Amino acid sequence: MKKSVLIVGAGNGLSASLSRAFHARGNHMVLVARNTKKLTSLASEVNADMYSCDVSDASAVQLLFSDLVDYELDTVIYNPSYRARGNLVDLDVNEVQKAIQVCAYGGFLVAQQGVKKMLQSGGGNILFTGASASIKGFARSAPFAMGKFALRGLAQSMARELAPQNIHVAHFVIDGGILSVDKVEDGIGQDSFLDPDEIAKNYVHVANQSCSAWTWEIELRPWSERF
């Protein structure tokens, strides 16, 4: 079997840095997104396999993992998110449902399937990408907060249940905006953002911790971010 790192919700931002960081350590990469066309260049760079999946669809997630039967998943990273903004009374209920499904329900579906494989192989890592909204709800952003709060709760419950079975579950609070090429080109101060490559180093570190000193949650923010 191929010992692999699976990144769900892959794209050209943080997940690209995660892909490069784990690939540099010799991991085989598997990238999942609804639209895999955007992953072509990255997949070629890190020699990754690509799969398409709607993470809010239980049958689609089951099908994805049936396609991964020949992979030994050392680490599963859940990275998707979806935002619906607006005054509470004006929010589109379908958009609210989608935000919760992508941010939280999809995390459960992917984690459940990943854990089933890891219980057979003897252990692994499940890593969730959270946000400032994981621990504080902002005005006009209730759907995102609901989804991210729920994802954090899922991570806590899983960590307590699965640690004795050698499955390390960790949640990352990304407290601030992530630097991108667009932001650099716009001349926005880089000190105001988190460097995605530096974030990725923390994921790699947590994924390789000894079980004698596991971290279940880590908060990352630029020095300029208030907390």
PAPAFI-727125 format. One record per residue (C-alpha): x, y, z; residue number from 0; residue in one letter; chain. Coordinates in nm, 2 decimals. Example, Ala and Ser with C-alpha at 12.3 -4.5 7.8 and 13.67 -1.06 7.14 Angstrom:
<atoms>
px 1.23 | py -0.45 | pz 0.78 | seq 0 | type A | mol A
px 1.37 | py -0.11 | pz 0.71 | seq 1 | type S | mol A
</atoms>
This chain:
<atoms>
px 0.00 | py 0.00 | pz 0.00 | seq 0 | type M | mol A
px 0.10 | py 0.36 | pz -0.06 | seq 1 | type K | mol A
px 0.16 | py 0.55 | pz 0.26 | seq 2 | type K | mol A
px -0.01 | py 0.88 | pz 0.18 | seq 3 | type S | mol A
px -0.13 | py 1.22 | pz 0.30 | seq 4 | type V | mol A
px -0.48 | py 1.31 | pz 0.18 | seq 5 | type L | mol A
px -0.57 | py 1.68 | pz 0.15 | seq 6 | type I | mol A
px -0.94 | py 1.73 | pz 0.11 | seq 7 | type V | mol A
px -1.04 | py 2.08 | pz -0.02 | seq 8 | type G | mol A
px -0.72 | py 2.12 | pz -0.21 | seq 9 | type A | mol A
px -0.65 | py 2.44 | pz -0.40 | seq 10 | type G | mol A
px -0.38 | py 2.70 | pz -0.46 | seq 11 | type N | mol A
px -0.37 | py 2.86 | pz -0.12 | seq 12 | type G | mol A
px -0.28 | py 2.69 | pz 0.21 | seq 13 | type L | mol A
px -0.34 | py 2.34 | pz 0.08 | seq 14 | type S | mol A
px -0.07 | py 2.40 | pz -0.19 | seq 15 | type A | mol A
px 0.18 | py 2.49 | pz 0.09 | seq 16 | type S | mol A
px 0.07 | py 2.18 | pz 0.28 | seq 17 | type L | mol A
px 0.12 | py 1.96 | pz -0.03 | seq 18 | type S | mol A
px 0.47 | py 2.09 | pz -0.08 | seq 19 | type R | mol A
px 0.56 | py 2.06 | pz 0.29 | seq 20 | type A | mol A
px 0.44 | py 1.70 | pz 0.32 | seq 21 | type F | mol A
px 0.58 | py 1.60 | pz -0.02 | seq 22 | type H | mol A
px 0.92 | py 1.73 | pz 0.08 | seq 23 | type A | mol A
px 0.92 | py 1.48 | pz 0.37 | seq 24 | type R | mol A
px 0.87 | py 1.19 | pz 0.12 | seq 25 | type G | mol A
px 0.50 | py 1.15 | pz 0.16 | seq 26 | type N | mol A
px 0.28 | py 1.04 | pz -0.13 | seq 27 | type H | mol A
px 0.02 | py 1.31 | pz -0.19 | seq 28 | type M | mol A
px -0.35 | py 1.27 | pz -0.27 | seq 29 | type V | mol A
px -0.55 | py 1.58 | pz -0.35 | seq 30 | type L | mol A
px -0.93 | py 1.61 | pz -0.34 | seq 31 | type V | mol A
px -1.14 | py 1.90 | pz -0.46 | seq 32 | type A | mol A
px -1.48 | py 1.95 | pz -0.64 | seq 33 | type R | mol A
px -1.29 | py 2.09 | pz -0.94 | seq 34 | type N | mol A
px -0.97 | py 1.91 | pz -1.00 | seq 35 | type T | mol A
px -0.88 | py 2.12 | pz -1.31 | seq 36 | type K | mol A
px -0.74 | py 2.39 | pz -1.07 | seq 37 | type K | mol A
px -0.50 | py 2.13 | pz -0.92 | seq 38 | type L | mol A
px -0.33 | py 2.02 | pz -1.24 | seq 39 | type T | mol A
px -0.01 | py 2.23 | pz -1.19 | seq 40 | type S | mol A
px 0.02 | py 2.15 | pz -0.82 | seq 41 | type L | mol A
px -0.04 | py 1.78 | pz -0.87 | seq 42 | type A | mol A
px 0.23 | py 1.77 | pz -1.13 | seq 43 | type S | mol A
px 0.47 | py 1.96 | pz -0.89 | seq 44 | type E | mol A
px 0.42 | py 1.72 | pz -0.60 | seq 45 | type V | mol A
px 0.35 | py 1.41 | pz -0.80 | seq 46 | type N | mol A
px 0.00 | py 1.38 | pz -0.65 | seq 47 | type A | mol A
px -0.30 | py 1.17 | pz -0.74 | seq 48 | type D | mol A
px -0.62 | py 1.37 | pz -0.78 | seq 49 | type M | mol A
px -0.98 | py 1.29 | pz -0.70 | seq 50 | type Y | mol A
px -1.30 | py 1.49 | pz -0.74 | seq 51 | type S | mol A
px -1.56 | py 1.49 | pz -0.45 | seq 52 | type C | mol A
px -1.84 | py 1.69 | pz -0.31 | seq 53 | type D | mol A
px -1.76 | py 1.66 | pz 0.06 | seq 54 | type V | mol A
px -2.12 | py 1.75 | pz 0.17 | seq 55 | type S | mol A
px -2.25 | py 1.44 | pz -0.01 | seq 56 | type D | mol A
px -2.23 | py 1.12 | pz 0.20 | seq 57 | type A | mol A
px -2.24 | py 0.89 | pz -0.09 | seq 58 | type S | mol A
px -1.97 | py 1.08 | pz -0.28 | seq 59 | type A | mol A
px -1.74 | py 1.07 | pz 0.02 | seq 60 | type V | mol A
px -1.80 | py 0.69 | pz 0.05 | seq 61 | type Q | mol A
px -1.72 | py 0.65 | pz -0.31 | seq 62 | type L | mol A
px -1.40 | py 0.86 | pz -0.27 | seq 63 | type L | mol A
px -1.27 | py 0.63 | pz 0.00 | seq 64 | type F | mol A
px -1.36 | py 0.32 | pz -0.19 | seq 65 | type S | mol A
px -1.13 | py 0.45 | pz -0.46 | seq 66 | type D | mol A
px -0.86 | py 0.49 | pz -0.20 | seq 67 | type L | mol A
px -0.86 | py 0.13 | pz -0.09 | seq 68 | type V | mol A
px -0.50 | py 0.08 | pz -0.21 | seq 69 | type D | mol A
px -0.37 | py 0.38 | pz 0.00 | seq 70 | type Y | mol A
px -0.25 | py 0.37 | pz 0.36 | seq 71 | type E | mol A
px -0.36 | py 0.70 | pz 0.49 | seq 72 | type L | mol A
px -0.11 | py 0.83 | pz 0.73 | seq 73 | type D | mol A
px -0.26 | py 1.18 | pz 0.75 | seq 74 | type T | mol A
px -0.60 | py 1.32 | pz 0.64 | seq 75 | type V | mol A
px -0.63 | py 1.70 | pz 0.63 | seq 76 | type I | mol A
px -0.97 | py 1.85 | pz 0.61 | seq 77 | type Y | mol A
px -0.94 | py 2.20 | pz 0.46 | seq 78 | type N | mol A
px -1.27 | py 2.30 | pz 0.29 | seq 79 | type P | mol A
px -1.48 | py 2.60 | pz 0.40 | seq 80 | type S | mol A
px -1.78 | py 2.80 | pz 0.27 | seq 81 | type Y | mol A
px -1.90 | py 3.14 | pz 0.38 | seq 82 | type R | mol A
px -2.24 | py 3.30 | pz 0.37 | seq 83 | type A | mol A
px -2.24 | py 3.66 | pz 0.49 | seq 84 | type R | mol A
px -2.52 | py 3.90 | pz 0.57 | seq 85 | type G | mol A
px -2.76 | py 4.03 | pz 0.83 | seq 86 | type N | mol A
px -2.92 | py 3.74 | pz 1.02 | seq 87 | type L | mol A
px -3.27 | py 3.82 | pz 0.89 | seq 88 | type V | mol A
px -3.15 | py 3.84 | pz 0.53 | seq 89 | type D | mol A
px -2.96 | py 3.52 | pz 0.51 | seq 90 | type L | mol A
px -3.05 | py 3.27 | pz 0.24 | seq 91 | type D | mol A
px -3.14 | py 2.95 | pz 0.43 | seq 92 | type V | mol A
px -2.99 | py 2.74 | pz 0.15 | seq 93 | type N | mol A
px -2.66 | py 2.92 | pz 0.17 | seq 94 | type E | mol A
px -2.66 | py 2.87 | pz 0.55 | seq 95 | type V | mol A
px -2.72 | py 2.50 | pz 0.51 | seq 96 | type Q | mol A
px -2.44 | py 2.48 | pz 0.25 | seq 97 | type K | mol A
px -2.20 | py 2.66 | pz 0.49 | seq 98 | type A | mol A
px -2.27 | py 2.42 | pz 0.77 | seq 99 | type I | mol A
px -2.25 | py 2.11 | pz 0.54 | seq 100 | type Q | mol A
px -1.92 | py 2.21 | pz 0.39 | seq 101 | type V | mol A
px -1.75 | py 2.34 | pz 0.71 | seq 102 | type C | mol A
px -1.88 | py 2.08 | pz 0.95 | seq 103 | type A | mol A
px -2.08 | py 1.79 | pz 0.81 | seq 104 | type Y | mol A
px -1.83 | py 1.73 | pz 0.54 | seq 105 | type G | mol A
px -1.56 | py 1.72 | pz 0.81 | seq 106 | type G | mol A
px -1.75 | py 1.44 | pz 0.99 | seq 107 | type F | mol A
px -1.80 | py 1.24 | pz 0.67 | seq 108 | type L | mol A
px -1.44 | py 1.26 | pz 0.57 | seq 109 | type V | mol A
px -1.31 | py 1.19 | pz 0.92 | seq 110 | type A | mol A
px -1.54 | py 0.89 | pz 0.97 | seq 111 | type Q | mol A
px -1.42 | py 0.73 | pz 0.65 | seq 112 | type Q | mol A
px -1.06 | py 0.82 | pz 0.73 | seq 113 | type G | mol A
px -1.08 | py 0.67 | pz 1.08 | seq 114 | type V | mol A
px -1.22 | py 0.35 | pz 0.95 | seq 115 | type K | mol A
px -0.91 | py 0.30 | pz 0.74 | seq 116 | type K | mol A
px -0.67 | py 0.41 | pz 1.02 | seq 117 | type M | mol A
px -0.83 | py 0.16 | pz 1.26 | seq 118 | type L | mol A
px -0.74 | py -0.11 | pz 1.02 | seq 119 | type Q | mol A
px -0.38 | py 0.01 | pz 0.96 | seq 120 | type S | mol A
px -0.30 | py 0.09 | pz 1.32 | seq 121 | type G | mol A
px -0.32 | py 0.46 | pz 1.34 | seq 122 | type G | mol A
px -0.27 | py 0.80 | pz 1.18 | seq 123 | type G | mol A
px -0.35 | py 1.17 | pz 1.19 | seq 124 | type N | mol A
px -0.67 | py 1.36 | pz 1.13 | seq 125 | type I | mol A
px -0.61 | py 1.73 | pz 1.10 | seq 126 | type L | mol A
px -0.88 | py 2.00 | pz 1.07 | seq 127 | type F | mol A
px -0.84 | py 2.35 | pz 0.95 | seq 128 | type T | mol A
px -1.03 | py 2.60 | pz 1.16 | seq 129 | type G | mol A
px -1.05 | py 2.97 | pz 1.17 | seq 130 | type A | mol A
px -1.10 | py 3.27 | pz 1.39 | seq 131 | type S | mol A
px -1.47 | py 3.18 | pz 1.36 | seq 132 | type A | mol A
px -1.39 | py 2.85 | pz 1.54 | seq 133 | type S | mol A
px -1.38 | py 3.03 | pz 1.87 | seq 134 | type I | mol A
px -1.55 | py 3.37 | pz 1.82 | seq 135 | type K | mol A
px -1.86 | py 3.45 | pz 1.61 | seq 136 | type G | mol A
px -1.84 | py 3.78 | pz 1.41 | seq 137 | type F | mol A
px -2.13 | py 4.00 | pz 1.32 | seq 138 | type A | mol A
px -2.30 | py 3.91 | pz 0.98 | seq 139 | type R | mol A
px -2.10 | py 3.59 | pz 0.97 | seq 140 | type S | mol A
px -2.32 | py 3.35 | pz 1.17 | seq 141 | type A | mol A
px -2.32 | py 3.06 | pz 0.92 | seq 142 | type P | mol A
px -1.94 | py 3.04 | pz 0.90 | seq 143 | type F | mol A
px -1.92 | py 3.05 | pz 1.28 | seq 144 | type A | mol A
px -2.18 | py 2.78 | pz 1.32 | seq 145 | type M | mol A
px -1.99 | py 2.55 | pz 1.08 | seq 146 | type G | mol A
px -1.64 | py 2.62 | pz 1.23 | seq 147 | type K | mol A
px -1.77 | py 2.59 | pz 1.59 | seq 148 | type F | mol A
px -1.91 | py 2.25 | pz 1.50 | seq 149 | type A | mol A
px -1.59 | py 2.14 | pz 1.33 | seq 150 | type L | mol A
px -1.40 | py 2.23 | pz 1.65 | seq 151 | type R | mol A
px -1.64 | py 2.03 | pz 1.86 | seq 152 | type G | mol A
px -1.60 | py 1.73 | pz 1.63 | seq 153 | type L | mol A
px -1.22 | py 1.75 | pz 1.67 | seq 154 | type A | mol A
px -1.25 | py 1.76 | pz 2.05 | seq 155 | type Q | mol A
px -1.47 | py 1.46 | pz 2.06 | seq 156 | type S | mol A
px -1.27 | py 1.26 | pz 1.82 | seq 157 | type M | mol A
px -0.94 | py 1.35 | pz 2.00 | seq 158 | type A | mol A
px -1.07 | py 1.21 | pz 2.32 | seq 159 | type R | mol A
px -1.22 | py 0.90 | pz 2.17 | seq 160 | type E | mol A
px -0.95 | py 0.80 | pz 1.93 | seq 161 | type L | mol A
px -0.62 | py 0.88 | pz 2.11 | seq 162 | type A | mol A
px -0.62 | py 0.54 | pz 2.28 | seq 163 | type P | mol A
px -0.64 | py 0.38 | pz 1.94 | seq 164 | type Q | mol A
px -0.33 | py 0.57 | pz 1.81 | seq 165 | type N | mol A
px -0.52 | py 0.82 | pz 1.60 | seq 166 | type I | mol A
px -0.40 | py 1.17 | pz 1.66 | seq 167 | type H | mol A
px -0.67 | py 1.43 | pz 1.60 | seq 168 | type V | mol A
px -0.58 | py 1.80 | pz 1.59 | seq 169 | type A | mol A
px -0.75 | py 2.13 | pz 1.51 | seq 170 | type H | mol A
px -0.58 | py 2.44 | pz 1.38 | seq 171 | type F | mol A
px -0.72 | py 2.78 | pz 1.45 | seq 172 | type V | mol A
px -0.60 | py 3.00 | pz 1.17 | seq 173 | type I | mol A
px -0.66 | py 3.33 | pz 1.33 | seq 174 | type D | mol A
px -0.62 | py 3.58 | pz 1.05 | seq 175 | type G | mol A
px -0.60 | py 3.61 | pz 0.68 | seq 176 | type G | mol A
px -0.36 | py 3.40 | pz 0.48 | seq 177 | type I | mol A
px -0.11 | py 3.57 | pz 0.25 | seq 178 | type L | mol A
px -0.17 | py 3.51 | pz -0.12 | seq 179 | type S | mol A
px -0.01 | py 3.63 | pz -0.45 | seq 180 | type V | mol A
px -0.31 | py 3.86 | pz -0.50 | seq 181 | type D | mol A
px -0.25 | py 4.03 | pz -0.17 | seq 182 | type K | mol A
px 0.12 | py 4.08 | pz -0.24 | seq 183 | type V | mol A
px 0.04 | py 4.23 | pz -0.58 | seq 184 | type E | mol A
px -0.22 | py 4.46 | pz -0.42 | seq 185 | type D | mol A
px 0.06 | py 4.60 | pz -0.20 | seq 186 | type G | mol A
px -0.11 | py 4.50 | pz 0.12 | seq 187 | type I | mol A
px 0.12 | py 4.48 | pz 0.42 | seq 188 | type G | mol A
px 0.25 | py 4.13 | pz 0.45 | seq 189 | type Q | mol A
px 0.29 | py 4.15 | pz 0.82 | seq 190 | type D | mol A
px -0.09 | py 4.15 | pz 0.85 | seq 191 | type S | mol A
px -0.12 | py 3.80 | pz 0.71 | seq 192 | type F | mol A
px -0.01 | py 3.45 | pz 0.79 | seq 193 | type L | mol A
px 0.25 | py 3.30 | pz 0.56 | seq 194 | type D | mol A
px 0.10 | py 2.97 | pz 0.43 | seq 195 | type P | mol A
px 0.44 | py 2.80 | pz 0.42 | seq 196 | type D | mol A
px 0.49 | py 2.88 | pz 0.79 | seq 197 | type E | mol A
px 0.14 | py 2.74 | pz 0.86 | seq 198 | type I | mol A
px 0.23 | py 2.42 | pz 0.68 | seq 199 | type A | mol A
px 0.54 | py 2.37 | pz 0.89 | seq 200 | type K | mol A
px 0.31 | py 2.35 | pz 1.20 | seq 201 | type N | mol A
px 0.09 | py 2.09 | pz 1.04 | seq 202 | type Y | mol A
px 0.39 | py 1.88 | pz 0.95 | seq 203 | type V | mol A
px 0.52 | py 1.91 | pz 1.31 | seq 204 | type H | mol A
px 0.19 | py 1.81 | pz 1.47 | seq 205 | type V | mol A
px 0.15 | py 1.52 | pz 1.23 | seq 206 | type A | mol A
px 0.49 | py 1.39 | pz 1.34 | seq 207 | type N | mol A
px 0.46 | py 1.44 | pz 1.71 | seq 208 | type Q | mol A
px 0.53 | py 1.15 | pz 1.95 | seq 209 | type S | mol A
px 0.22 | py 1.02 | pz 2.12 | seq 210 | type C | mol A
px 0.38 | py 1.10 | pz 2.45 | seq 211 | type S | mol A
px 0.33 | py 1.47 | pz 2.37 | seq 212 | type A | mol A
px 0.04 | py 1.51 | pz 2.13 | seq 213 | type W | mol A
px -0.12 | py 1.85 | pz 2.06 | seq 214 | type T | mol A
px -0.50 | py 1.85 | pz 2.00 | seq 215 | type W | mol A
px -0.52 | py 2.22 | pz 1.91 | seq 216 | type E | mol A
px -0.29 | py 2.50 | pz 1.80 | seq 217 | type I | mol A
px -0.37 | py 2.86 | pz 1.73 | seq 218 | type E | mol A
px -0.17 | py 3.05 | pz 1.46 | seq 219 | type L | mol A
px -0.18 | py 3.42 | pz 1.39 | seq 220 | type R | mol A
px 0.05 | py 3.69 | pz 1.26 | seq 221 | type P | mol A
px 0.21 | py 3.90 | pz 1.53 | seq 222 | type W | mol A
px -0.01 | py 4.20 | pz 1.43 | seq 223 | type S | mol A
px -0.34 | py 4.01 | pz 1.49 | seq 224 | type E | mol A
px -0.52 | py 4.10 | pz 1.82 | seq 225 | type R | mol A
px -0.66 | py 3.81 | pz 2.02 | seq 226 | type F | mol A
</atoms>
